Amino acid sequence: MRTRTTISGSELLLGVIAIRLAALVLVGWGLTLLPPQMRDSERACLHPRVTRSEAQAIAVRSRVADAAFDDMLLHD
């Protein structure tokens, strides 16, 4: 006597999750085997010219952030 077995929804879902997890693991291992990218150090060292008003705006934002951080630490 034969019985017809069917896969339930939860078994199907777990199977799909297991396959996707295995694919992610394989991709992760594959990425570790790739050679590291060379970075152009000269390009990273060149900074765009900053005007005086932009420098002042950056300094003001820095002071405001520092004050906000100090206030947050005070109330912690």
Beta strands, then each sheet from edge to edge (+ up, - down):
end
